[in-house]
Amino acid sequence: MSGWMTVILTLAMSTICTAAEEEPLCRVANQRQPNGILLPREKFARYACALCYKYSSNSFFTKDSRWIVVDDVDNYPMKIFKRDNMTVRDPDSQELYQSFRPDSPGVEKWRSCCHSAEECCNSVLSLSTGENEDNSSCPRLWDGWQCWRDAPSPSEQRQFCPDYIISASNPGGNCSTGSRNVSGFASRRCEEGGQWRMRSSYETCMRLDADRRHNYVLIGAYIASVIMLVPALAIFCLYEQLHGHRISLHRNLFCSLLLHALAEMTFRCTVVLSELSLGPSVAAENGVECRLLLAVTKYLRSSNYMWMFCEGFHLHRLISVAFASEGSFLIFYLIGWGIPIVPTTIYVILRILYHDSACWMEENPYYEWILLVPNLLSLLVNMVLLTDIVRIMVTVARRSVHHQEAPNYRKTVRATLVLVPLFGVNFVLTLYRPDPRFCIWREVYLYADHLLDGLQGALVSLNFCFFNSEVHSVMKRSYRTLIDRYHPGLHSSRGSHSFMTMQTTF
């Protein structure tokens, strides 16, 4: 009897050990080993979920709220979370949920990534310890964001980007048509000898390349505006013949556009492009300098529209009120430089109190409307004023065809009518933002918006300075003065030659 019991116990122990030995394992990427490590499903789920947390977008967290994910040396290869001398070992801990910003989709995206890891383990990675692997190929594994199947050596695998990848530069997620992402592919390289390259490439998933191009286009457009605005401002400042309220308005408008272009370029070069380089996140640090620069950029943007309103208001007053005196220029300073202070200050206060994160790069529609409403109102009033100016000019033209001042008014009105729609066309054409999932329309929208925005200064300087007949006149007089100073008699000889030519011709 005891012999049978011994046999039964032996068989039971053998079965238990065999089951334990054949427990399915799943492979997960690890910074110490190119081909990752094999873990039982329960440990894999915890480890993979920790990686999902580690690779979550910085935009999901406030400053210093994110826990650091590190390897637990004592319980390797488990993961732990540390912050302020506190330790959390469970990825489902309440402290981790609370680390996400409540107004961000961070928790939802994180849990989606964890769920994908579990599905990957069950359907793709499951590997029994007794199953042999081909040493000449790279083994299947989870890299922290998605699954990679066995790959021959050498080769490169590509697959569609998961929809839970969100970066500061791509807050809307990936472009998609139906259920498939088409914004780009993630890739992972299998090197010689069956070794995975340590990191997968997710740049196209986060639209880094496309967003870099968009920012380069915008910065290039601003550079073109700066190149045009600087000489235009120099002309208005150097020639004393160009004076009066109209020229002073042009100078202030040009200054506003120039300062905004410089501030915008500085912000994009120091903050936005750093977010697209996969390096240290300047926005995540949420420094005072970064937020101050954004606030100045917002203020100068509003001042652009206020000075444009001043241009329309002055022109309407000049034409509609006969013999009107120019009066004090102080009112224009208050409108152009003073009014934008109010909405900008409100915007900054609300940001500091309720949404002080990521260097204010993430647009909040409620706060943005604080800045947009005054700009839109200035455009609306300007269009009403210019419509009335056109009505007055049509009336004058009908009453007096030979009115001597009518041609000058027509030139001024024509120049302003060309300019004001230019300032409003980017709102009209780009007011509705297409769904970020539709890549083609998103690309068209972004390029149109960037070009219309960045080239405003260049087009304004062309319209109000370089194509201005008054500017041409004073520059011609200046040229003649220089010629007479250094080459006396040159103009008189040219004049005599022209007179003889006219006599001969006629």
C-alpha positions in Angstrom: 0.0 0.0 0.0 2.8 2.3 0.9 4.4 1.5 -2.5 1.2 2.7 -4.4 1.1 5.9 -2.3 4.7 6.5 -3.2 4.0 6.1 -6.9 0.9 8.4 -6.7 2.8 11.1 -4.8 5.7 10.8 -7.3 3.4 11.2 -10.3 1.6 14.1 -8.6 4.8 15.9 -7.9 6.1 15.2 -11.4 2.9 16.7 -12.9 3.0 19.8 -10.7 6.7 20.4 -11.5 6.1 19.8 -15.2 3.2 22.3 -15.2 5.3 24.8 -13.3 8.1 24.3 -15.8 5.8 24.7 -18.8 4.2 27.9 -17.4 3.8 30.2 -20.5 6.2 33.0 -20.6 6.1 36.3 -22.4 9.0 38.4 -23.5 9.3 42.1 -22.7 12.0 44.6 -23.7 14.6 45.5 -21.1 17.4 48.1 -21.2 20.0 45.5 -20.1 19.3 42.9 -22.7 18.6 43.7 -26.5 16.2 40.7 -26.8 14.4 41.4 -23.6 13.6 39.0 -20.7 11.0 36.2 -20.3 8.5 36.6 -17.5 5.4 34.7 -16.4 2.2 36.3 -17.4 1.4 38.0 -14.1 4.9 39.5 -13.8 4.8 40.4 -17.5 1.6 42.3 -17.1 3.0 44.4 -14.2 6.3 45.0 -15.9 4.7 46.0 -19.3 2.2 48.3 -17.6 5.1 50.0 -15.8 6.7 50.6 -19.2 3.4 52.0 -20.5 3.5 54.5 -17.6 7.1 55.3 -18.3 6.5 56.2 -21.9 3.3 58.2 -21.4 3.4 61.7 -22.8 4.7 64.5 -20.7 1.6 66.4 -21.4 -0.4 64.0 -19.2 1.4 65.2 -16.1 1.8 68.4 -14.2 5.3 69.6 -13.1 6.9 67.1 -10.7 3.7 64.9 -10.5 5.2 62.1 -12.6 6.6 59.1 -10.7 10.0 57.7 -11.9 10.0 54.1 -13.1 13.2 52.2 -12.2 14.3 48.6 -11.9 14.0 47.0 -8.5 17.4 45.4 -8.0 16.3 43.3 -5.1 13.3 41.9 -6.9 14.6 42.0 -10.5 13.0 42.2 -13.0 10.0 43.8 -11.3 9.4 47.6 -11.7 8.9 50.1 -8.9 7.9 53.8 -8.9 9.7 56.3 -6.8 9.2 60.0 -5.9 10.1 62.1 -2.8 11.5 59.0 -1.0 8.2 57.2 -1.5 7.9 53.9 -3.2 5.0 52.2 -5.0 5.3 48.7 -6.3 1.8 48.1 -7.7 1.1 49.7 -11.2 -2.6 49.8 -10.1 -1.8 51.9 -7.1 -4.1 55.0 -6.5 -1.0 57.2 -6.2 -0.2 56.5 -9.9 -3.7 57.4 -11.0 -3.6 60.6 -9.1 -0.3 61.6 -10.8 -2.1 62.2 -14.1 -3.6 65.6 -14.8 -7.4 65.3 -14.3 -8.2 67.2 -17.5 -5.9 64.9 -19.7 -6.7 61.5 -21.3 -3.6 60.1 -19.6 -5.2 57.5 -17.4 -7.4 56.2 -20.3 -4.4 56.0 -22.7 -2.2 54.4 -20.0 -4.8 51.7 -19.3 -5.3 51.1 -23.0 -1.6 50.5 -23.4 -1.6 48.0 -20.4 -4.6 46.2 -21.9 -2.8 45.9 -25.3 0.2 44.4 -23.5 -1.9 41.7 -21.9 -3.5 40.9 -25.2 -0.1 40.8 -26.8 1.1 38.3 -24.2 -2.0 36.1 -24.7 -2.1 36.0 -28.4 1.4 36.7 -29.7 4.2 36.3 -27.1 3.0 33.2 -25.2 6.0 30.9 -25.3 6.5 27.7 -23.3 9.8 27.1 -21.7 10.2 23.9 -23.7 9.7 25.7 -27.0 12.9 26.2 -28.9 13.7 29.6 -30.4 15.7 30.2 -33.5 18.9 31.8 -32.5 19.4 33.3 -36.0 16.2 35.4 -35.7 15.0 38.1 -33.3 12.4 36.8 -30.9 8.9 38.2 -30.4 8.6 40.8 -27.6 6.7 43.7 -26.2 8.7 46.9 -26.4 6.7 49.1 -24.0 4.2 50.3 -26.6 3.3 47.4 -28.9 4.1 43.8 -30.0 6.8 42.7 -32.3 6.8 39.2 -33.9 9.7 37.0 -34.8 11.9 38.6 -37.4 14.7 37.2 -39.6 18.2 38.6 -39.2 18.9 41.1 -40.6 15.5 42.8 -41.4 13.3 45.6 -40.3 9.7 45.2 -39.1 7.1 47.9 -39.6 3.5 48.2 -38.3 0.8 50.8 -37.8 1.1 53.1 -34.8 -1.1 52.4 -31.8 -3.8 55.0 -31.2 -2.7 55.7 -27.6 0.6 57.3 -28.6 0.2 61.0 -27.9 2.9 63.6 -27.6 3.0 67.3 -26.9 3.4 67.9 -30.6 0.6 65.6 -31.5 -2.1 66.1 -28.8 -4.8 64.8 -31.1 -3.3 61.4 -31.7 -2.6 59.9 -35.1 -4.3 60.5 -38.4 -6.5 57.6 -39.3 -9.0 56.4 -41.9 -11.5 54.0 -40.5 -9.7 51.9 -37.8 -6.2 52.0 -39.3 -3.6 54.6 -38.5 -2.0 56.0 -41.6 0.1 58.8 -40.2 3.2 56.6 -40.1 4.7 53.4 -39.0 6.6 52.3 -36.1 9.7 50.2 -36.9 12.2 48.0 -35.1 15.5 46.7 -36.6 16.7 43.1 -36.2 20.4 43.2 -36.4 22.9 40.5 -37.5 23.1 37.6 -35.1 19.4 37.7 -34.1 19.7 40.8 -31.8 17.0 43.5 -31.7 18.2 47.1 -31.9 17.7 48.5 -28.4 15.0 51.0 -29.3 12.0 51.0 -31.7 11.4 54.0 -33.9 8.2 55.9 -33.1 9.1 59.3 -34.6 6.5 59.1 -37.4 3.8 57.9 -34.9 4.3 61.2 -33.0 4.4 63.1 -36.2 7.8 64.5 -35.2 9.1 64.7 -38.8 5.9 66.4 -40.1 5.7 68.8 -37.2 9.3 69.8 -37.7 8.5 70.6 -41.3 5.5 72.6 -40.3 7.5 74.6 -37.8 10.3 75.2 -40.3 7.8 76.5 -42.8 6.3 78.9 -40.2 9.8 80.0 -39.0 10.8 80.6 -42.6 7.7 82.7 -43.2 8.5 84.8 -40.2 12.0 85.2 -41.3 10.7 86.5 -44.7 8.5 89.0 -42.8 11.4 90.2 -40.6 13.6 90.7 -43.7 10.8 92.9 -45.3 9.8 94.7 -42.1 13.2 95.9 -41.0 14.0 98.0 -44.1 10.4 99.2 -44.3 10.7 100.5 -40.7 14.1 102.1 -41.5 12.5 104.0 -44.4 9.7 105.3 -42.3 12.0 106.4 -39.5 14.8 107.9 -41.6 12.8 110.1 -44.0 11.5 113.2 -42.2 9.2 113.8 -45.2 7.2 110.8 -44.1 5.3 112.1 -41.1 1.8 112.5 -39.8 -0.6 110.1 -38.1 -0.9 107.8 -41.1 2.8 107.1 -41.2 3.0 106.9 -37.4 0.3 104.2 -37.5 2.3 102.3 -40.1 5.4 102.4 -38.0 3.7 101.1 -34.9 1.9 98.4 -36.9 5.3 97.3 -38.4 6.9 97.4 -34.9 4.1 95.2 -33.6 4.5 92.7 -36.5 8.3 92.6 -36.2 8.3 92.1 -32.4 5.6 89.3 -32.7 7.6 87.6 -35.5 10.8 87.6 -33.3 8.9 86.4 -30.2 7.2 83.6 -32.1 10.5 82.5 -33.7 12.2 82.5 -30.4 9.4 80.4 -28.7 9.3 77.9 -31.5 13.1 77.5 -31.7 13.7 77.2 -28.0 10.5 75.3 -26.9 8.5 73.8 -29.7 11.5 72.3 -31.6 13.0 71.0 -28.4 9.7 69.0 -27.9 10.1 67.5 -31.4 13.7 66.4 -30.9 13.0 63.6 -28.4 15.5 65.3 -26.0 14.8 66.8 -22.6 11.4 68.4 -22.5 11.5 72.2 -22.0 7.7 72.3 -21.8 7.6 69.7 -19.0 9.9 71.9 -16.9 7.3 74.7 -17.2 9.9 77.3 -16.4 9.1 81.0 -15.8 11.0 82.1 -18.9 9.1 79.8 -21.1 5.7 80.9 -19.8 6.7 84.6 -19.9 7.8 84.2 -23.6 4.5 82.7 -24.5 2.6 85.4 -22.7 4.6 88.1 -24.6 3.9 86.3 -27.9 0.1 86.3 -27.1 0.2 90.0 -26.2 2.0 91.0 -29.4 -0.4 88.9 -31.5 -3.3 90.9 -30.0 -1.5 94.2 -30.6 -1.2 93.3 -34.3 -5.0 93.3 -34.6 -5.4 96.4 -32.5 -3.0 98.4 -34.6 -4.8 97.2 -37.7 -8.0 98.5 -36.2 -6.3 101.8 -35.6 -5.4 101.9 -39.3 -9.1 101.4 -40.3 -10.4 103.8 -37.7 -8.0 106.6 -38.8 -8.8 106.1 -42.5 -12.6 106.2 -41.8 -12.3 109.3 -39.7 -10.1 111.0 -42.4 -12.6 110.4 -45.2 -16.0 110.6 -43.4 -15.3 113.8 -41.4 -14.5 116.8 -43.6 -11.5 119.0 -42.4 -11.0 116.8 -39.4 -7.9 117.6 -37.4 -5.5 114.8 -36.6 -5.7 115.4 -32.9 -3.6 113.5 -30.3 -1.9 110.3 -31.1 -2.3 109.1 -27.5 -5.6 107.4 -28.2 -3.9 105.1 -30.8 -1.2 104.2 -28.3 -3.8 103.2 -25.8 -5.7 101.1 -28.3 -2.7 99.5 -30.0 -0.4 98.8 -27.0 -2.7 99.3 -24.0 -5.9 97.3 -24.8 -4.1 93.9 -25.4 -2.7 94.1 -21.9 -6.2 93.4 -20.4 -7.0 90.0 -22.1 -3.4 88.9 -21.9 -3.3 89.5 -18.1 -6.6 87.6 -17.6 -5.3 84.8 -19.7 -2.1 84.6 -17.7 -3.9 84.6 -14.3 -6.3 81.8 -15.4 -3.4 79.8 -16.7 -1.4 80.1 -13.4 -4.4 79.3 -11.3 -6.1 76.5 -13.2 -3.9 75.2 -16.1 -0.3 75.9 -15.2 1.5 73.1 -17.1 3.5 72.2 -20.2 4.6 75.8 -20.7 1.0 76.6 -21.7 1.6 74.9 -25.0 -1.7 72.9 -24.7 -4.5 75.1 -25.9 -7.5 75.4 -23.7 -10.4 76.7 -25.9 -12.0 78.6 -23.0 -8.8 80.5 -22.3 -7.9 81.0 -25.9 -11.2 82.7 -26.6 -10.3 85.4 -24.0 -7.6 86.5 -26.5 -9.5 85.7 -29.7 -12.7 87.7 -29.0 -11.0 91.1 -29.0 -9.1 90.2 -32.2 -12.2 89.1 -34.0 -14.1 92.2 -32.8 -11.4 94.4 -34.2 -11.6 92.7 -37.5 -15.4 92.9 -37.6 -15.4 96.6 -36.8 -12.7 97.2 -39.3 -14.8 95.5 -42.0 -17.8 97.7 -41.2 -15.6 100.8 -41.3 -14.1 99.9 -44.6 -17.5 99.1 -46.1 -18.7 102.6 -45.1 -15.5 104.0 -46.6 -16.3 102.3 -49.9 -19.8 103.7 -49.8 -18.4 107.3 -49.2 -15.9 107.0 -52.0 -18.6 105.7 -54.5 -20.8 108.7 -53.5 -17.9 111.2 -54.0 -17.0 109.7 -57.4 -20.6 110.0 -58.6 -20.9 113.6 -57.5 -17.6 114.9 -58.7 -15.7 112.9 -61.3 -13.0 115.6 -61.3 -12.6 115.8 -57.5 -8.8 116.3 -57.1 -8.5 114.4 -53.8 -10.5 111.4 -55.0 -7.6 109.6 -56.7 -5.5 109.9 -53.6 -8.4 108.5 -51.5 -8.9 105.7 -53.9 -5.2 104.7 -53.6 -5.4 104.7 -49.8 -8.7 102.8 -49.8 -7.4 100.3 -52.3 -4.3 99.7 -50.2 -6.3 99.3 -47.0 -8.9 97.1 -48.5 -6.2 94.7 -49.7 -4.6 94.7 -46.2 -7.5 94.2 -43.9 -8.8 91.0 -45.6 -5.3 89.7 -45.5 -5.4 90.0 -41.7 -8.8 88.3 -41.5 -8.4 85.7 -44.1 -6.4 83.3 -41.9 -9.4 83.4 -39.4 -11.9 82.8 -42.2 -10.0 80.0 -43.9 -8.6 78.3 -40.8 -11.3 79.0 -38.2 -12.5 75.4 -38.5 -9.8 72.9 -37.8 -10.2 69.6 -39.6 -10.4 66.4 -37.6 -6.8 65.5 -36.8 -7.5 61.9 -38.0 -7.7 63.1 -41.6 -4.1 63.5 -42.6 -4.4 65.2 -46.0 -6.8 67.9 -44.8 -4.7 68.4 -41.6 -1.6 69.0 -43.7 -3.3 71.5 -46.0 -4.8 73.3 -43.1 -1.5 73.6 -41.2 0.5 74.8 -44.2 -2.1 77.3 -45.2 -2.4 78.6 -41.6 1.4 78.9 -41.1 1.9 80.7 -44.4 -0.9 83.1 -43.9 0.2 83.8 -40.4 4.0 84.1 -41.0 3.9 86.1 -44.2 1.6 88.9 -42.8 4.5 91.2 -42.0 6.0 90.7 -45.5 2.7 91.4 -47.3 2.0 94.4 -45.1 5.4 96.0 -45.7 5.0 95.4 -49.5 1.6 97.0 -49.5 2.2 100.0 -47.2 5.8 100.8 -47.9 7.5 99.2 -51.0 4.5 99.7 -53.2 3.6 103.1 -51.7 3.9 106.0 -54.2 4.7 108.5 -51.5 7.7 106.4 -50.4 8.8 106.1 -54.0 8.7 109.9 -54.4 10.8 110.7 -51.3 13.3 107.9 -52.2 13.7 109.3 -55.7 14.3 112.8 -54.3 16.9 111.4 -52.0 18.6 109.6 -54.8 18.7 112.8 -56.9 20.2 114.7 -53.9 22.9 112.1 -53.6 23.6 112.2 -57.3 23.8 116.0 -57.3 26.1 115.9 -54.3 28.7 113.5 -55.8 28.1 113.9 -59.5 27.1 117.6 -60.1 25.5 118.3 -63.4 24.5 114.7 -64.2 20.8 115.4 -63.8 20.9 118.6 -65.8 22.7 116.9 -68.7 20.1 114.1 -68.6 17.3 116.6 -68.5 18.7 118.5 -71.6 19.1 115.2 -73.4 15.6 114.2 -72.5 14.3 117.6 -73.7 16.1 117.3 -77.1 14.8 113.8 -77.4 11.2 115.0 -76.8 11.7 117.8 -79.4 13.0 115.3 -82.0 10.2 112.8 -81.3 7.3 115.2 -81.4 
